[in-house]
Amino acid sequence: GRFRRKESCFRNWIQADGSAGPTGQGGFPAAAGRYHLYVAAACPWAHRTLIVRTLKGLDSVISSSSVDALMLNEGWTFGRESSATNDPLHQSRCLYEVYQLAEPRVTTRVTVPVLWDKETQSIVSNESSEIIRMLNYEFQSLGANALDLYPEAHRTAIDEVNDRVYRDVNNGVYKTGFARSQSVYEESCDALFSTLDWLEARLEGREWLVADQMTEADIRLFVTLIRFDSVYHGHFKCNRNMVRDMPNLSSHTARIYALPGVAETFDVESTRLHYYGSHKSINPSGIVPRGPLFAF
């Protein structure tokens, strides 16, 4: 009765000089216009790559496009809902067809984000936690700003926060929502709200989770919090309370949402449509609720 998240299968790295990163192969040097991000407006994992791309000032260096909101039998699709979600590189019908250009054995259930290399016609990475590190460090010679979201002096603390937030919050809402037994649901839900309480206390009297600056830990938490009241509270039964009921977490979410360019990376209506319309095992009718009102 437990939800198991699929591991990312492409783990190459863009490095400033094209050398191999911590995993995968080399041959992916930083270059303007070479790389493309495939995302879904609803997906929190894809969302964090868009936020870092924007905060680092890389919107004109790395192009991006979005798939449709609904994810049904063929997985993520292009252009079924709007021409705004067409595949600009390959005119594919489905995202799995893009994956198959890099690995023919891939089937329909593929994930976003996808960092695509236009030169080698292959996938660099589909692991969002590693993509945001690439965006943070490897494009400095191409106009990225000096913002450092993973400063060396605070990496241990950032990693510790990330580990707990990933386990109990980012992935915790899914473990709660897709639980198939009462005991698993209660275990996941309790862990989720225990960690939210811990985060609420951690933010007392401070703006950021680690030290006195925004780091990737804040962004990784934000992408779940911004969706929480609109989707996870109702759809995934994460309903002990809302983020808006927790003043420090609510302020933290609003603070990041107000940063230049961040609001433009989030579409609450597409997010509602994706979750309520795609998960037939949870919401068989596919009815998308009118509320609650978006609070940020």
N, C-alpha and C positions, 0 to 999 in steps of 0.2 A: 503493500500500500504506500510505498515511498516514491517520491519524485526523484528521478536520477537525471542530472543534466549531462548532455552529450559533450565530450571533450572536443576542443578545437583541433582541427587536423592539419592546418597550414600554419607553420610557426617560423617562417623566415622573418628577417629584419631588414628594414631600411637602415643603413649606416651612412654617415656623411661621406665616407670614403669607399663604400661598396663592400667592405669586408663582412664576414659572417658575424652575426650577432650571437647572443647567448644560446640560441637554438637555431636550427635550420642551416641554410646555405647562404653564401655570399652572392655578390653580383647585383645588389639592389642599392646603388648609390642614391643619395638625396639629389633630386633634380626637379626644377619647376616644370609643371605640366605633364610629368611622366606618370603620376599615380592618380587613381580615382577611388573614391570611397562609395561603395554601395551600402545604403542604410535603409532602415524602416523608421518612419516618423514615430511609430508607437514603441519601438524597442529600446529599453533602457541601456542595453549593452552598446548598441549603435549610437545612442544619444551621447554617451560620454565621449566618443571619438569626435562627434560634431562640435561639442562644447570646447574641447581642447584645441581643435583646429581653429575655431573662432578666437579663443582667448590668446592663442599664440600668433594670430594675425596671418594665418595660412590659407584663408579662403580662396585667394587667387593663385595659390601655388599648387593646391591639391583640389581637384574637382570632385563633385559629389552628385549623387542622384538617389532617389528613393523608390522603393517598391510600393505596390498597393498596400492599403491598410489590412485587407482581409488575407488570411493565410488558411487556405482550405486544402482540398485533396492534392493539388499540385504544389503545395508549399507557397513560398513567396512568389508573386507574379508581377508582371509589368503591364501597365497601360490598360488594364481591364476597367479601372474606375475613372481614369483621367489620363490625358496625354502628358500631364505633368509627371507621371510615373513611368514613362517609357524608358527603355534601356538606351542611353545615348551612344554607347560604344558598339554594341553587337546586335541591337534590335531583337533581343531575346524575348520570348514569351514568359519564361520562368527563370528565376534565379538559379535553379539547379543546372540550367543549360550553360550559364556562365561558369559554374564550378566544373562542368564536364569539359570545358575547353582546357582546364588545367589538369583534371583527373577524370577520365572517361567513366570510371567505375562508380562515381558519385550518383546517388539516387535523389529523390525529390525532397527529402527532409533536410534542407540546408539552412544555415544560419546567417544572420547579419551581425556585425558589419563584415564587409569584404573589402580588403585593400588590394586593388588590382594594379598590376604593372602593365601599362600600355605598350612598352617596348618588347618585353619578353612574352606578352600575351599569356600571362599566368597570374596566379594569386600569390601575393606576398604573405598575407596573414589574414586569418579570420578570428584572431584572439584579441579582443578589445583592450584588455589590460596591457598587452604588449604594444598595440598600436598607439595608445596614448603616450607611452614612454618614447616611442619613435618620434612622434609629433613634438614632444617636449624638448628633445635634445638634438635631433639630427638635421634640422633645417635652419640652423642659425646663420649659415652663410647665404641663405636664400631669402632673408628678410624677416625671419621669425623674431619676435621680440624677446626681451631678456627674462620674462616671467619663467620661474623655475618651479614646477609643481611637484618635484621629487628631490628637494635639496638634500645633499649628502649628509648634512648634520642631523637630519631628522628622519632618515630612512627607516631605522629600526622601529620608531614609534609609528610611522606611516604604515609600515607593513603589518604591525600588530593590529592597528585599527582596521585596515583593509581586510585582514583575515576574518575578524569577527563580523564585520559588516557584510562581507560577502556571504559567509556561512548562514547568518541568522536574519539578515535584512534583504540584501539584493536577491539571493537565492531563497531566503527564508519565506518570502511572500509566495513564491512558486511552490515550495514544499508544503506550505499551508494550503494553498488553493487547490493543488492537485492531489492532496492526500486522499487515499481510498479506504481509510478506516478512521474511526473516531479517535482511537488512541494516537495514531500518527498525526492527525490533525491537531489534537490538543498539545502534543509534544512540540510540534513546529510552531504553533501559534504562541505558546508560552515562551519559547526561545526568542521568537521575533520581538515580543513586547518587553521581555526582559532586557534585550539589547537596546531597544528604543528608549527604555527608561535609563539605561546606562549612558546612552548618548545624550539624553536630555540633561542628566546630571553633569556630564563632562562639559557641556556647553554653558553651564551656569557661569555668568560673568566673563565670558569670552566669545569671540566671533568665530573662531576656527577650531577644528578638531585637534590639530597638532601645532604647537608653538604659536606664534603670533602672525601667521600668514596662511593664506589659502594654499592647500596642497591638493594632490590628486585624491586624497582620502575624502575631502569635502565634496568633490565632484562625483566620486563613486557613490557616496551616500545620497547626494542630491537627486540623481536620476531615478531613484526609487521613491524618495519623499515627494517629488513633484507629481508622481502618478498615484500616490497612496490614497488620498481622499477620493479622487475621481474614479479609481478602478479597484485597487487592491482591497480597500475597506469593504466594498460590497461584493464584487465579483469573486474575490479569493477568500471571503469570509474572515478577513483580518480586521475584525470589527470591535475589539475592546474599546478603542477610541480612534479618533482621527488625528492626523498630524496637527491640524489647526487647534486641537485641544492641548497640545504640548508647546508651550510658548517659546522655548529655546529652539526646538527643532523647526517650528514654524518660522521664526525669525531667520534662522540659518537658511531655510529654503528660499524665503523671500529675498535675502541678501544676495544669493547667487543668481536668482532669477533676474534681479535688477542690474546685473553686470552688463555692460554694453555687448549687444549681440546675442546674449543667451536666450532671451525670450523668443527670438526668431528661430531658435533650434527646436522648439517644442510646440506640438499641435495637440491640444487636449481632445478635440473632437475626433481626430484620426486615431488617437490612443483609445478612446472609448469604443469606437467602431471595431478596432482590431480585437481587443480582448473579449468584448461581449459578443461580437459576431463570429469570431474564429473558433472559440473553444466550445464546441457543441456538447462535449461530455459534461461541461459545467452548466452551460446555458443553452439547452437544446432549441429553444424558440428563436434564438439569435436576436431577441429584442434588446435594443440599446437604450439604457435609461436616460432620462433628460437631465438628471443631476447626479450628485450634488453640484452646486455652482463651483466653478473653479475659483479658488481663494487667493491665488498669488498674482 
